[in-house]
Amino acid sequence: MPAIKALPYDLWMRIAAGEVVERPASAVKELVENSLDAKAKRVNVKLYDGGRLRIIVEDDGTGISFEDLPLALMYHATSKISELEDLENISTLGYRGEALASIAAVADVEIRSRQNASDSGGLIRSHDGKITEHIEASCPVGTRVQVENLFSGLPARRKFLKSASGELRRAAVYLREYAVCNPDIAFSLEHDGKLIFATDGGGDKKRVLSKLWGEGAEIQCVEVSAEHLSLECWFQSRAGIGSSRSDLISFVNGRAVNDPVIKSAVSQGARELSGNYALFFSLEPSLVDVNIHPAKSEVRFRYPSEIYRSIHDAVKHLGSPMPIPAIMSTGTSKQNHSGWNFRDSAERIINTKSTGQVSNRSSRPRTASLNQNYEAKLFPDDLVIQSEPEITYLGQNSGGYLVYDTHEGLVIIDPHAAHERVNYERIKSLAESSTNSQKLLLPALLHPTLALEAVEFINELNDSGFELASTPKGLELQAVPVIPNCEFEPEALLRASISALKNHHDGDTKNILWRVWATMACKASVKLTTRLSREDALSLWKSLHECEQPFVCPHGRPVMIEIKNEDLLKRFGRE
């Protein structure tokens, strides 16, 4: 075994820097937090090539004295703590004294700063972690940090960076989060000279959230108090088919955190109330440990059960507005394609003339057809409802299962599992062929956060049936893929597709997307409690038996049970 030896300075500082600065967005986060700790009322961020080429963060905060500028680039030099006891009562966002030194270890850094009481400011430059210039300079009150050529000396790290749009989106997430938490501070973000996002610092948190989430359902707020904390919970509903996923941002004493306790509580409470959540916790600094990770995004609570209960109580008091309906035109698809529905198949089986669309799901028993254009009696007076050469549909029992008579015996089908299988295979078949698009009657203007996410994958999305276009107002969603027999809110379909691409960035795009669409279609399938008409029941039988694997649903559950005539004879003692 080789002998133990001390690592060279150049090596260990880069290792340490890698824990703090993972990508351009990490540098933006650290620099913005320094601006907030400096009591800035204005924070401007400028990125070039997603921050890979240049990052500039300017503020009007308290500034750094000329004498202290060299210390700002040293590891573990900070003005925010001075003794061990301070770690038990941290009230600032930064405190480790690592951010600027870590950035300087992996990039070229220039800092210009002036304090309010000083007639002039100072300038300091560093290269490869070493100071190359330190002089007096004229500059406004506050601090301006410029970072260039991030990871230029670490090609292994640089090659793992995302595209410019991907890195921009990540940086924008951090800035928007802090803009929400600090509505009295004016933030702006520019990319390659173009304004991406800005707030006015007017102090209106709801207005900042509307910029983050977009104009849609009403934004609500609930406040909850517990023994050791208080919670301000903001929420915007995103209910609707395909909209079960909730987006969450959370803050503890002004610090953006990613905590499993908070995420678990929101996941539990939001099962029936999906949408956008922003949680703001206030508690004594001594009751939360922020010193458990270099990036400072993870915390540990003294009383985690109070965190959980406060979120649960907040969600209970929130209302869920009705979703805005999706508006689509007809007959405007890029290719001549008409979506499949139960009635189309029913015509081929029983020669019915009616046509129509698939209705919405139901969560309770009802007497209705899947086709909205006609009503069908659930159990007509005659026992044998409809016959075919091979099958006779007998009806739907009180449990919701469909019963058929065949020449071999009785077949009982779970309509939900059967519908899942049909939807799954039709979407798979669609993805394997060229994907069709359906124009939206009214193009949807995407709010800034969703637009940034979409831009990162715009080529993959446009190749998969979406149609996204830049307009003077912003990015518009103009068309969506045609998903057989399933209608989703366009924005919900886009969100789910982006989420799948983000989580599975390595792989075939079509394969990734058709799987997530199929999962959404499963959720949209008819429920066991939905009462089917005779035409729909026979249509489902035919469509199911056209599947490659008709006997199990996509999740592996059985679709049908068969009782042979021989078994019936045995049961009745007629052998």
Backbone hydrogen bonds, N-H to C=O, Kabsch-Sander energy under -0.5 kcal/mol:
donor,donor_aa,acceptor,acceptor_aa,energy
11,L,8,P,-0.5
12,W,8,P,-2.5
13,M,9,Y,-2.3
14,R,10,D,-0.9
15,I,11,L,-2.0
16,A,12,W,-2.5
17,A,13,M,-2.3
18,G,14,R,-1.8
19,E,15,I,-0.7
19,E,16,A,-1.0
20,V,16,A,-0.7
20,V,17,A,-0.9
21,V,17,A,-3.4
22,E,20,V,-0.8
26,S,23,R,-1.0
27,A,23,R,-1.4
28,V,24,P,-2.3
29,K,25,A,-2.6
30,E,26,S,-2.2
31,L,27,A,-2.4
32,V,28,V,-2.7
33,E,29,K,-2.4
34,N,30,E,-1.8
35,S,31,L,-1.8
36,L,32,V,-2.3
37,D,33,E,-2.4
38,A,34,N,-1.3
39,K,36,L,-1.7
40,A,35,S,-1.8
43,V,186,A,-2.8
44,N,58,E,-2.7
45,V,188,S,-2.3
46,K,56,I,-2.8
47,L,190,E,-2.6
48,Y,54,R,-2.1
51,G,48,Y,-1.0
52,R,49,D,-1.7
53,L,48,Y,-1.8
54,R,48,Y,-1.3
55,I,147,V,-2.6
56,I,46,K,-2.5
57,V,145,V,-2.3
58,E,44,N,-2.8
59,D,143,T,-2.1
60,D,42,R,-1.0
62,T,38,A,-1.9
69,L,65,S,-0.9
69,L,66,F,-0.7
72,A,68,D,-1.6
73,L,69,L,-0.6
73,L,70,P,-1.0
74,M,71,L,-1.8
76,H,97,G,-2.4
77,A,74,M,-1.1
77,A,97,G,-0.9
78,T,76,H,-0.5
86,D,83,E,-1.3
87,L,84,L,-1.5
88,E,85,E,-1.5
89,N,86,D,-1.6
102,S,98,E,-2.9
103,I,99,A,-2.5
104,A,100,L,-2.5
105,A,101,A,-1.2
106,V,102,S,-0.6
106,V,103,I,-1.2
107,A,103,I,-0.5
108,D,148,E,-2.4
109,V,126,S,-1.6
110,E,146,Q,-2.4
111,I,124,I,-2.6
112,R,144,R,-2.6
113,S,122,G,-2.1
114,R,142,G,-2.2
118,S,115,Q,-1.5
121,G,137,A,-2.0
122,G,113,S,-2.6
123,L,135,I,-3.2
124,I,111,I,-2.1
125,R,133,E,-2.5
126,S,109,V,-2.4
127,H,130,K,-2.7
129,G,104,A,-1.3
130,K,127,H,-1.7
132,T,125,R,-2.6
133,E,125,R,-1.4
135,I,123,L,-2.2
137,A,121,G,-2.3
142,G,114,R,-2.6
143,T,59,D,-0.7
144,R,112,R,-3.1
145,V,57,V,-2.5
146,Q,110,E,-3.0
147,V,55,I,-3.2
148,E,108,D,-2.7
149,N,53,L,-2.1
150,L,52,R,-0.7
151,F,106,V,-3.0
152,S,149,N,-2.0
154,L,151,F,-1.6
157,R,154,L,-0.8
158,R,154,L,-2.3
159,K,155,P,-2.0
160,F,157,R,-1.2
161,L,158,R,-1.6
167,E,163,S,-2.7
168,L,164,A,-2.4
169,R,165,S,-2.2
170,R,166,G,-1.7
171,A,167,E,-2.1
172,A,168,L,-2.8
173,V,169,R,-2.0
174,Y,170,R,-1.5
175,L,171,A,-2.2
176,R,172,A,-2.8
177,E,173,V,-2.2
178,Y,174,Y,-2.2
179,A,175,L,-1.9
180,V,176,R,-2.2
181,C,177,E,-2.1
182,N,178,Y,-1.5
185,I,182,N,-2.0
186,A,41,K,-2.3
187,F,185,I,-0.6
188,S,43,V,-1.6
189,L,197,F,-2.7
190,E,45,V,-2.5
191,H,194,K,-2.9
192,D,47,L,-2.9
194,K,191,H,-2.0
196,I,189,L,-3.4
197,F,189,L,-1.5
199,T,187,F,-2.6
201,G,185,I,-0.5
203,G,183,P,-2.4
205,K,203,G,-1.0
208,V,204,D,-1.7
209,L,205,K,-2.4
210,S,206,K,-1.9
211,K,207,R,-1.3
212,L,208,V,-1.7
213,W,209,L,-3.4
214,G,210,S,-2.0
216,G,214,G,-0.6
216,G,217,A,-0.5
220,Q,235,F,-3.2
222,V,233,C,-2.6
224,V,231,L,-2.7
226,A,229,L,-3.0
230,S,282,S,-1.9
231,L,224,V,-3.3
232,E,280,F,-2.1
233,C,222,V,-3.2
233,C,231,L,-0.6
234,W,232,E,-0.6
234,W,278,A,-2.9
235,F,220,Q,-2.4
236,Q,276,N,-1.9
237,S,218,E,-0.6
238,R,274,S,-2.2
243,S,240,G,-2.2
247,D,275,G,-1.9
249,I,277,Y,-1.9
250,S,257,V,-0.5
251,F,279,L,-2.3
252,V,255,R,-2.5
253,N,281,F,-2.9
255,R,252,V,-1.6
257,V,250,S,-2.2
258,N,297,S,-2.9
263,K,259,D,-2.3
264,S,260,P,-2.5
265,A,261,V,-2.1
266,V,262,I,-2.3
267,S,263,K,-2.4
268,Q,264,S,-2.2
269,G,265,A,-2.6
270,A,266,V,-2.3
271,R,268,Q,-1.0
276,N,236,Q,-2.6
277,Y,247,D,-2.9
278,A,234,W,-2.3
279,L,249,I,-2.4
280,F,232,E,-2.1
281,F,251,F,-2.9
281,F,279,L,-0.5
282,S,230,S,-2.4
284,E,228,H,-0.6
287,L,284,E,-2.5
288,V,285,P,-1.4
289,D,300,R,-3.1
290,V,288,V,-0.7
292,I,290,V,-0.9
292,I,298,E,-0.5
293,H,290,V,-0.6
296,K,293,H,-1.5
300,R,289,D,-1.7
302,R,287,L,-2.5
306,E,303,Y,-0.9
307,I,303,Y,-1.1
308,Y,304,P,-2.2
309,R,305,S,-2.5
310,S,306,E,-2.5
311,I,307,I,-1.8
312,H,308,Y,-2.2
313,D,309,R,-2.7
314,A,310,S,-2.1
315,V,311,I,-2.6
316,K,312,H,-1.7
317,H,313,D,-1.0
317,H,314,A,-0.7
318,L,315,V,-1.2
328,M,326,A,-0.5
329,S,439,K,-1.4
334,K,437,S,-1.0
337,H,335,Q,-1.7
345,S,341,N,-1.4
346,A,342,F,-2.4
347,E,343,R,-2.1
348,R,344,D,-0.9
349,I,345,S,-1.1
350,I,346,A,-2.9
351,N,347,E,-1.8
359,S,370,L,-2.0
366,R,529,T,-0.9
368,A,366,R,-0.8
368,A,531,R,-0.6
372,Q,357,Q,-1.2
372,Q,370,L,-0.6
374,Y,371,N,-1.0
385,I,383,L,-0.9
385,I,393,Y,-1.3
386,Q,393,Y,-1.0
388,E,391,I,-2.4
392,T,405,D,-2.1
393,Y,386,Q,-1.9
394,L,392,T,-0.6
394,L,403,V,-2.4
395,G,403,V,-1.3
397,N,401,Y,-2.3
400,G,397,N,-1.9
402,L,413,I,-2.4
403,V,395,G,-2.9
404,Y,411,V,-2.7
405,D,392,T,-3.3
406,T,404,Y,-0.5
406,T,409,G,-3.5
407,H,390,E,-0.7
409,G,406,T,-0.7
410,L,563,I,-2.5
411,V,404,Y,-2.6
412,I,561,I,-3.1
413,I,402,L,-2.6
414,D,559,V,-2.8
418,A,414,D,-2.5
419,H,415,P,-2.6
420,E,416,H,-2.3
421,R,417,A,-2.1
422,V,418,A,-2.3
423,N,419,H,-2.8
424,Y,420,E,-2.7
425,E,421,R,-2.3
426,R,422,V,-2.2
427,I,423,N,-2.4
428,K,424,Y,-2.1
429,S,425,E,-2.4
430,L,426,R,-2.0
431,A,427,I,-2.5
432,E,428,K,-1.8
433,S,429,S,-1.0
433,S,430,L,-0.7
438,Q,480,V,-2.8
440,L,478,Q,-2.7
441,L,327,I,-0.8
442,L,327,I,-0.7
444,A,477,L,-2.5
445,L,443,P,-0.6
446,L,444,A,-0.6
446,L,475,L,-2.7
449,T,212,L,-0.5
451,A,447,H,-2.6
452,L,448,P,-2.2
453,E,449,T,-1.7
454,A,450,L,-2.5
455,V,451,A,-2.4
456,E,452,L,-1.3
457,F,453,E,-0.7
457,F,454,A,-0.9
458,I,455,V,-1.3
461,L,457,F,-2.6
462,N,458,I,-2.5
463,D,459,N,-1.9
464,S,460,E,-0.6
464,S,461,L,-0.9
465,G,462,N,-0.9
466,F,461,L,-2.0
467,E,479,A,-2.0
469,A,476,E,-2.2
471,T,474,G,-2.2
474,G,471,T,-0.9
476,E,469,A,-3.0
477,L,444,A,-3.1
478,Q,467,E,-3.4
478,Q,476,E,-0.7
479,A,467,E,-0.9
480,V,438,Q,-2.0
482,V,436,N,-2.1
483,I,481,P,-0.7
485,N,340,W,-0.6
486,C,483,I,-2.0
488,F,486,C,-0.5
489,E,241,I,-1.0
493,L,489,E,-2.3
494,L,490,P,-2.2
495,R,491,E,-2.7
496,A,492,A,-2.3
497,S,493,L,-1.9
498,I,494,L,-2.6
499,S,495,R,-2.7
500,A,496,A,-2.0
501,L,497,S,-2.0
502,K,498,I,-2.5
503,N,499,S,-2.0
504,H,500,A,-1.5
505,H,502,K,-0.5
507,G,505,H,-0.7
512,I,508,D,-2.2
513,L,509,T,-2.7
514,W,510,K,-2.7
515,R,511,N,-1.2
516,V,512,I,-1.4
517,W,513,L,-2.7
518,A,514,W,-2.3
519,T,515,R,-2.0
520,M,516,V,-2.1
521,A,517,W,-2.4
522,C,518,A,-2.0
523,K,519,T,-1.5
524,A,520,M,-1.3
525,S,521,A,-0.5
525,S,522,C,-1.1
530,T,527,K,-1.4
531,R,366,R,-0.9
532,L,530,T,-0.5
537,A,533,S,-2.3
538,L,534,R,-2.3
539,S,535,E,-2.4
540,L,536,D,-2.7
541,W,537,A,-1.8
542,K,538,L,-2.2
543,S,539,S,-2.8
544,L,540,L,-2.6
545,H,541,W,-2.1
546,E,542,K,-0.6
546,E,543,S,-0.8
547,C,544,L,-1.6
552,V,549,Q,-0.5
553,C,557,R,-2.9
556,G,553,C,-2.3
559,V,551,F,-2.3
560,M,551,F,-0.6
561,I,412,I,-2.5
563,I,410,L,-3.2
564,K,562,E,-0.6
565,N,408,E,-2.6
568,L,564,K,-1.7
569,L,565,N,-2.4
570,K,566,E,-2.0
571,R,567,D,-2.4
572,F,568,L,-2.1
573,G,570,K,-1.3
574,R,569,L,-3.1
